[in-house]
Amino acid sequence: MSMAHDPDDTLLTIKEVAVMVRAPEGTVRYWRFMGTGPRSIKVGKRVCFWKSDVLQWLEDLGG
């Protein structure tokens, strides 16, 4: 499944997402493992998140 992203969108690391949501990195990894966190992608061996996906995930959590 391919979704286009805004060219100005930013890729974030697990560490950056953890800071953004004020949660430990291990929690973000756990959310990813359980499929309950923001959508992630693999770039080479690195796990990354589009900033827009993280923001959308946060919005969806808020109702």
C-alpha positions as CSV (number, residue, x, y, z in Angstrom):
1,M,0.0,0.0,0.0
2,S,1.5,3.3,-1.1
3,M,0.4,6.6,0.2
4,A,1.8,9.9,-1.0
5,H,3.1,12.3,1.6
6,D,3.5,16.0,1.5
7,P,7.0,16.8,0.3
8,D,7.4,19.0,3.4
9,D,6.6,16.1,5.7
10,T,9.4,15.0,8.0
11,L,10.5,11.5,8.9
12,L,11.0,11.0,12.6
13,T,13.0,8.4,14.5
14,I,11.5,6.4,17.4
15,K,13.4,8.7,19.8
16,E,11.9,11.8,18.2
17,V,8.4,10.3,18.4
18,A,8.9,9.4,22.1
19,V,9.9,13.0,22.8
20,M,6.9,14.2,20.9
21,V,4.4,12.0,22.8
22,R,6.3,12.2,26.1
23,A,6.6,8.5,26.4
24,P,9.7,6.2,26.8
25,E,11.2,4.9,23.6
26,G,10.4,1.4,24.8
27,T,6.7,2.3,24.9
28,V,6.8,3.5,21.3
29,R,8.5,0.3,20.3
30,Y,5.8,-1.7,22.2
31,W,3.0,0.3,20.6
32,R,4.6,-0.5,17.2
33,F,4.9,-4.2,18.0
34,M,1.3,-4.4,19.2
35,G,0.1,-2.4,16.2
36,T,-1.5,0.3,18.4
37,G,0.9,3.1,17.7
38,P,1.3,5.5,14.8
39,R,2.0,3.9,11.4
40,S,5.7,3.3,10.8
41,I,7.9,2.5,7.9
42,K,11.3,0.9,7.5
43,V,14.0,2.9,5.8
44,G,16.8,0.4,5.3
45,K,17.2,-1.0,8.8
46,R,15.8,2.0,10.6
47,V,12.2,2.4,11.8
48,C,10.8,5.8,10.9
49,F,7.5,7.6,11.3
50,W,6.0,10.3,9.1
51,K,5.3,13.3,11.3
52,S,1.9,13.7,9.7
53,D,1.0,10.1,10.7
54,V,2.0,10.7,14.3
55,L,-0.1,13.8,14.4
56,Q,-3.0,12.0,12.9
57,W,-2.6,9.1,15.4
58,L,-2.6,11.6,18.3
59,E,-5.7,13.3,16.9
60,D,-7.5,9.9,16.5
61,L,-6.7,9.1,20.1
62,G,-8.2,12.3,21.3
63,G,-11.6,11.5,19.7
